[in-house]
């Protein structure tokens, strides 16, 4: 039976995966080495593996086969042949609400696993570490569902993008005039011109990016210098460019390969007037051309646990070491400490993470306020669990 073979293959894959690389890379390499699997086989096997990870830390101590089956039951909304084969008594309950399904799984396993605790609270076990405003139950339950794919339509392409999507019969939800949501499996690269017409960017990454607002008194010809100090793929810089096209932009990252990808993306986006350099901002070694009080705006979208995005990569939750939260917090403090001296008087620092941990969010905000005496203009958590999006945090300071 094909589905049973898929189940056994998922068990084999999970027995060998230890979380040392993104699971998407690991399973892609597995399929490269095992070419007998067709596209539908690969899709189902991947789904079974991800269902296991979506149970988070709750079912870590139960058997792997049971964990996969519980994950399928919790994540799927309709019965399937694997559940019917292994757990036929579960099938009639698979359409229950998430809360009732969690209770059902607990009742099903509590005798065999006496240490098992009830409820979604054990999927994400660090409730006391969360930033203020996170709905713990909603956040924990959100790991059982894959978030949507979002795009930000660039200025001037609002009509073009919609016409192309409608012509291709691609379903989308309209979040705002420039933000659209799609099923995560949607392929857009052959329908719209990515980076030129629209960029792939999570809804709350877009919302956090709105803190990059420019002083309304500035005109289009006014000189504005900005440094995106941990630019990554450049999504926030492209957004800033769309807000003020004449911005004098400098981008940096610790990874040269990432900046190479950024350059390609900027070229596709039509951005050519910028400077870039590789820098480890945990040290103070920056280009000699850098001078204190250089920038009107510093974007600090910093490395973090990524906990607000773990519904997209649930293996990261499953293998997360709590000690890393403090390590990320220390890293963030070092980076902002070595960046803030280059902020002009009355300039703005926008601090952003995709974390739900207080140590990476409010604690760093307090550190910036106390050590550098910057004025906190705005601080906001952007919950994603009610919108099938990522959860983000952002704070805007004025020097």
C-alpha positions as CSV (number, residue, x, y, z in Angstrom):
1,X,0.0,0.0,0.0
2,X,1.5,3.3,-1.2
3,X,0.5,5.3,1.9
4,X,2.0,2.8,4.3
5,X,5.2,3.0,2.3
6,X,5.2,6.8,2.6
7,X,4.6,6.5,6.4
8,X,7.6,4.1,6.8
9,X,9.8,6.4,4.7
10,X,8.8,9.3,6.9
11,X,9.8,7.3,10.0
12,X,13.2,6.5,8.4
13,X,13.9,10.1,7.5
14,X,13.0,11.4,11.0
15,X,15.2,8.7,12.6
16,X,18.2,10.2,10.8
17,X,17.4,13.9,11.1
18,X,19.0,15.7,14.1
19,X,18.1,19.3,13.4
20,X,21.6,20.4,12.4
21,X,20.3,22.0,9.2
22,X,16.9,23.2,8.0
23,X,14.7,20.2,7.4
24,X,13.8,21.4,3.9
25,X,17.5,21.0,2.9
26,X,17.8,17.6,4.6
27,X,14.8,16.1,3.0
28,X,15.7,17.6,-0.4
29,X,19.0,15.8,-0.2
30,X,17.3,12.6,0.8
31,X,15.1,12.7,-2.3
32,X,18.1,13.5,-4.5
33,X,19.7,10.3,-3.3
34,X,16.4,8.3,-3.6
35,X,15.1,9.2,-7.0
36,X,12.3,6.6,-7.0
37,X,9.9,9.1,-5.4
38,X,7.7,11.1,-7.7
39,X,6.4,14.6,-6.9
40,X,3.2,13.4,-5.2
41,X,5.2,10.9,-3.1
42,X,7.7,13.6,-2.0
43,X,4.8,15.9,-1.1
44,X,3.0,13.4,1.1
45,X,6.2,12.2,2.8
46,X,7.3,15.8,3.6
47,X,3.8,16.5,5.0
48,X,4.0,13.5,7.4
49,X,7.4,14.6,8.6
50,X,6.2,18.2,9.2
51,X,3.1,17.0,11.0
52,X,5.4,15.3,13.5
53,X,7.4,18.5,14.1
54,X,4.2,20.5,14.5
55,X,3.5,18.8,17.8
56,X,6.4,20.7,19.1
57,X,7.8,19.7,22.5
58,X,4.5,18.1,23.7
59,X,4.9,14.6,22.3
60,X,8.8,14.3,22.3
61,X,8.8,11.4,24.7
62,X,6.3,9.2,22.9
63,X,7.1,6.8,20.1
64,X,8.0,8.3,16.7
65,X,5.2,6.4,14.9
66,X,2.7,7.6,17.4
67,X,4.0,11.1,17.2
68,X,3.6,11.2,13.4
69,X,0.1,9.8,13.6
70,X,-0.9,12.3,16.3
71,X,0.6,15.1,14.1
72,X,-1.5,14.0,11.1
73,X,-4.6,13.9,13.2
74,X,-4.0,17.3,14.7
75,X,-3.0,19.0,11.4
76,X,-5.3,17.5,8.9
77,X,-9.0,18.5,8.7
78,X,-10.2,15.4,6.8
79,X,-9.6,11.7,7.3
80,X,-6.8,10.0,5.3
81,X,-5.8,6.5,4.5
82,X,-2.9,6.5,7.0
83,X,-5.1,7.4,10.0
84,X,-7.7,5.0,8.7
85,X,-5.2,2.2,8.6
86,X,-3.3,2.7,11.9
87,X,-6.0,4.4,14.0
88,X,-9.4,3.7,12.5
89,X,-11.1,4.9,15.7
90,X,-9.7,8.3,15.2
91,X,-11.1,9.0,11.8
92,X,-14.6,10.1,13.0
93,X,-13.0,12.7,15.3
94,X,-10.5,14.3,12.8
95,X,-12.9,17.2,12.0
96,X,-13.1,18.3,15.7
97,X,-11.9,21.7,16.8
98,X,-8.2,22.0,17.7
99,X,-8.9,22.2,21.4
100,X,-11.0,19.0,21.3
101,X,-8.5,17.3,19.1
102,X,-5.7,18.1,21.6
103,X,-7.9,16.6,24.4
104,X,-8.6,13.6,22.3
105,X,-4.9,12.9,21.7
106,X,-4.1,13.3,25.4
107,X,-6.9,10.9,26.3
108,X,-5.6,8.4,23.7
109,X,-2.0,8.4,25.0
110,X,-2.2,9.2,28.7
111,X,-2.3,5.5,29.8
112,X,0.6,4.4,27.6
113,X,2.6,7.6,28.5
114,X,1.8,8.5,32.1
115,X,4.1,11.6,32.0
116,X,2.2,13.2,29.2
117,X,0.6,16.5,30.1
118,X,-2.6,17.8,28.5
119,X,-3.2,20.8,26.2
120,X,-1.5,23.0,23.7
121,X,0.7,24.5,26.4
122,X,3.2,21.8,26.0
123,X,3.7,22.4,22.2
124,X,5.5,25.6,23.1
125,X,6.8,25.1,26.7
126,X,8.3,28.5,27.4
127,X,5.1,30.5,28.4
128,X,6.9,32.5,31.0
129,X,9.5,33.7,28.5
130,X,7.1,35.4,26.1
131,X,6.8,39.1,25.2
132,X,3.8,41.0,26.6
133,X,0.7,40.7,24.4
134,X,1.3,37.2,23.1
135,X,-1.9,35.1,23.4
136,X,-0.2,31.9,24.6
137,X,-2.9,29.4,23.7
138,X,-3.5,30.9,20.3
139,X,0.3,31.0,19.6
140,X,0.9,27.4,20.7
141,X,-2.0,26.1,18.6
142,X,-0.8,28.0,15.6
143,X,2.1,25.6,15.1
144,X,-0.5,23.0,13.9
145,X,-1.1,25.0,10.7
146,X,1.2,26.2,7.9
147,X,1.2,30.0,7.6
148,X,0.2,31.7,4.4
149,X,2.4,33.1,1.7
150,X,2.3,36.9,1.5
151,X,3.4,39.5,-1.1
152,X,3.9,43.2,-0.9
153,X,2.9,44.8,-4.2
154,X,5.4,47.6,-5.1
155,X,4.1,51.1,-6.0
156,X,2.6,51.4,-9.4
157,X,2.0,47.7,-9.9
158,X,-1.2,47.3,-7.9
159,X,-3.4,46.9,-11.0
160,X,-0.9,44.9,-13.0
161,X,-0.4,42.2,-10.3
162,X,-4.1,41.7,-9.7
163,X,-4.8,41.4,-13.5
164,X,-2.1,38.7,-13.8
165,X,-3.3,36.8,-10.8
166,X,-6.9,36.8,-11.9
167,X,-5.9,35.7,-15.4
168,X,-3.9,32.8,-14.0
169,X,-6.9,31.9,-11.8
170,X,-4.7,32.1,-8.6
171,X,-6.8,32.6,-5.5
172,X,-5.7,35.2,-3.0
173,X,-6.9,37.1,0.0
174,X,-6.7,40.9,-0.1
175,X,-5.2,42.1,3.2
176,X,-4.7,45.6,2.1
177,X,-4.2,47.5,-1.2
178,X,-0.6,46.3,-1.4
179,X,-0.6,43.1,0.7
180,X,-2.0,39.8,-0.6
181,X,-2.1,36.4,1.0
182,X,-2.0,33.0,-0.8
183,X,-1.9,29.3,0.2
184,X,1.7,28.6,1.1
185,X,2.1,26.1,-1.8
186,X,1.2,28.7,-4.4
187,X,3.9,29.3,-7.1
188,X,4.0,32.9,-8.2
189,X,7.3,33.3,-10.1
190,X,5.9,32.4,-13.5
191,X,2.9,34.7,-13.0
192,X,4.3,38.0,-11.7
193,X,7.8,39.4,-11.9
194,X,9.1,39.0,-8.4
195,X,11.1,41.8,-6.8
196,X,10.1,44.1,-9.7
197,X,6.3,44.0,-9.4
198,X,6.0,42.5,-5.9
199,X,8.2,41.0,-3.2
200,X,7.6,37.9,-1.1
201,X,7.3,39.4,2.4
202,X,5.3,38.2,5.4
203,X,2.3,40.4,6.4
204,X,3.8,41.3,9.7
205,X,7.2,42.0,8.2
206,X,5.4,44.5,6.1
207,X,3.7,45.9,9.2
208,X,6.9,46.2,11.1
209,X,8.5,47.8,8.1
210,X,6.0,50.6,8.4
211,X,8.0,51.9,11.3
212,X,10.5,53.0,8.7
213,X,8.3,56.1,8.1
214,X,10.2,59.2,7.0
215,X,9.8,62.6,8.6
216,X,6.8,64.1,6.7
217,X,8.6,67.5,6.5
218,X,11.2,66.0,4.2
219,X,10.7,66.5,0.5
220,X,11.7,64.0,-2.2
221,X,14.9,65.9,-2.9
222,X,16.0,66.0,0.8
223,X,19.1,64.0,1.5
224,X,18.4,60.9,3.7
225,X,21.1,58.5,4.6
226,X,20.1,55.1,5.8
227,X,22.1,52.0,7.0
228,X,20.5,48.6,7.0
229,X,23.0,47.0,9.3
230,X,21.9,43.4,9.1
231,X,20.3,43.5,5.7
232,X,19.9,39.8,4.9
233,X,18.0,39.5,1.7
234,X,17.2,43.2,1.7
235,X,13.4,43.2,2.1
236,X,13.3,46.1,4.5
237,X,15.7,48.1,2.3
238,X,13.5,47.6,-0.8
239,X,10.5,48.7,1.3
240,X,12.3,51.8,2.4
241,X,13.3,52.5,-1.2
242,X,9.6,52.3,-2.1
243,X,8.8,54.9,0.6
244,X,11.5,57.3,-0.4
245,X,13.2,56.5,-3.8
246,X,16.0,59.0,-3.3
247,X,17.3,57.4,-0.1
248,X,21.2,57.2,0.2
249,X,21.3,53.5,1.1
250,X,24.1,51.5,2.8
251,X,23.6,47.8,3.5
252,X,25.8,45.4,5.4
253,X,25.7,41.8,6.6
254,X,28.2,39.4,8.2
255,X,27.6,36.9,5.4
256,X,29.1,37.7,2.0
257,X,27.0,35.1,0.2
258,X,23.8,36.8,1.5
259,X,25.0,40.1,0.2
260,X,25.6,38.5,-3.2
261,X,21.9,37.3,-3.2
262,X,20.9,40.8,-2.1
263,X,22.7,42.4,-5.0
264,X,20.8,40.1,-7.4
265,X,17.5,41.0,-5.7
266,X,18.3,44.7,-5.8
267,X,19.0,44.4,-9.5
268,X,15.7,42.8,-10.1
269,X,14.0,45.5,-8.0
270,X,15.7,48.3,-10.0
271,X,17.9,49.5,-7.1
272,X,21.4,50.4,-8.2
273,X,22.4,53.4,-6.1
274,X,23.6,51.9,-2.8
275,X,26.8,50.9,-0.9
276,X,27.4,47.4,0.6
277,X,30.0,45.8,2.7
278,X,30.6,42.7,4.8
279,X,30.8,43.4,8.6
280,X,30.8,41.5,11.9
281,X,28.9,44.1,14.0
282,X,29.8,42.2,17.2
283,X,33.2,43.9,16.8
284,X,33.8,47.6,16.1
285,X,35.8,47.1,12.9
286,X,33.9,49.1,10.3
287,X,35.0,50.7,7.0
288,X,37.3,53.7,7.6
289,X,34.8,55.9,5.7
290,X,32.3,55.4,8.5
291,X,32.0,58.4,10.7
292,X,30.0,58.9,13.9
293,X,26.6,60.7,13.4
294,X,26.5,59.5,9.8
295,X,22.9,58.2,9.3
296,X,19.4,59.6,9.6
297,X,18.0,56.1,9.9
298,X,19.5,52.8,11.0
299,X,17.5,49.6,10.4
300,X,18.4,46.9,12.9
301,X,16.5,43.8,11.8
302,X,18.7,41.6,13.9
303,X,19.6,37.9,14.1
304,X,17.2,36.2,16.6
305,X,15.7,32.9,17.6
306,X,13.2,33.2,14.8
307,X,10.5,31.9,17.2
308,X,7.8,34.1,15.6
309,X,8.4,32.2,12.3
310,X,8.6,28.6,13.7
311,X,5.2,27.7,12.3
312,X,7.0,27.8,8.9
313,X,9.9,25.8,10.2
314,X,8.5,23.7,13.1
315,X,11.6,21.6,13.3
316,X,13.3,24.7,14.8
317,X,10.8,24.6,17.7
318,X,11.3,20.8,18.2
319,X,15.1,21.1,18.4
320,X,15.4,24.5,20.1
321,X,17.8,24.9,23.1
322,X,16.5,27.4,25.6
323,X,20.0,28.7,26.2
324,X,20.1,30.2,22.8
325,X,17.6,32.9,23.8
326,X,20.2,34.5,26.1
327,X,22.9,34.1,23.5
328,X,20.8,35.9,20.9
329,X,19.9,38.7,23.4
330,X,23.6,39.3,24.1
331,X,24.4,39.3,20.3
332,X,21.6,41.8,19.7
333,X,23.0,44.1,22.4
334,X,26.5,44.0,20.9
335,X,25.2,44.8,17.4
336,X,23.1,47.8,18.5
337,X,25.9,49.0,20.7
338,X,28.3,49.1,17.7
339,X,25.7,50.6,15.4
340,X,24.1,53.4,17.4
341,X,27.2,55.7,17.5
342,X,26.6,56.2,13.8
343,X,23.1,57.5,14.2
344,X,22.7,61.3,13.8
345,X,21.1,63.5,16.4
346,X,17.3,63.3,15.9
347,X,17.9,60.3,13.7
348,X,15.8,57.1,14.0
349,X,16.8,53.6,15.0
350,X,14.2,50.9,14.1
351,X,14.9,47.6,16.0
352,X,13.1,44.5,14.6
353,X,13.0,40.8,15.5
354,X,10.9,37.9,14.4
355,X,10.9,36.6,18.0
356,X,8.3,36.1,20.7
357,X,10.8,36.0,23.5
358,X,10.9,38.9,25.9
359,X,14.7,38.7,26.3
360,X,15.1,39.4,22.5
361,X,12.4,42.1,22.5
362,X,11.6,44.2,25.6
363,X,14.8,43.5,27.3
364,X,16.9,44.8,24.4
365,X,14.6,47.9,24.2
366,X,15.2,48.6,27.9
367,X,19.0,48.2,27.3
368,X,18.9,50.7,24.4
369,X,17.0,53.2,26.4
370,X,19.1,52.9,29.5
371,X,22.6,52.8,27.9
372,X,22.1,55.2,25.0
373,X,19.3,57.4,26.3
374,X,17.4,57.1,23.1
375,X,13.7,58.1,23.2
376,X,11.4,55.3,22.5
377,X,8.8,56.6,20.0
378,X,6.9,53.4,19.5
379,X,7.1,49.7,20.4
380,X,4.7,47.1,19.0
381,X,4.2,43.3,18.9
382,X,2.6,42.2,15.6
383,X,0.9,38.8,16.4
384,X,0.6,36.5,13.4
385,X,-1.2,33.5,14.8
386,X,-4.7,35.0,14.1
387,X,-3.8,35.7,10.5
388,X,-1.7,32.7,9.5
389,X,1.3,35.0,9.5
390,X,4.6,35.4,11.4
391,X,4.8,37.2,14.7
392,X,7.1,40.2,14.7
393,X,8.3,42.8,17.1
394,X,9.5,46.3,16.4
395,X,10.6,49.4,18.2
396,X,11.4,52.9,16.9
397,X,13.8,55.2,18.8
398,X,14.8,58.8,18.2
399,X,18.4,59.9,19.1
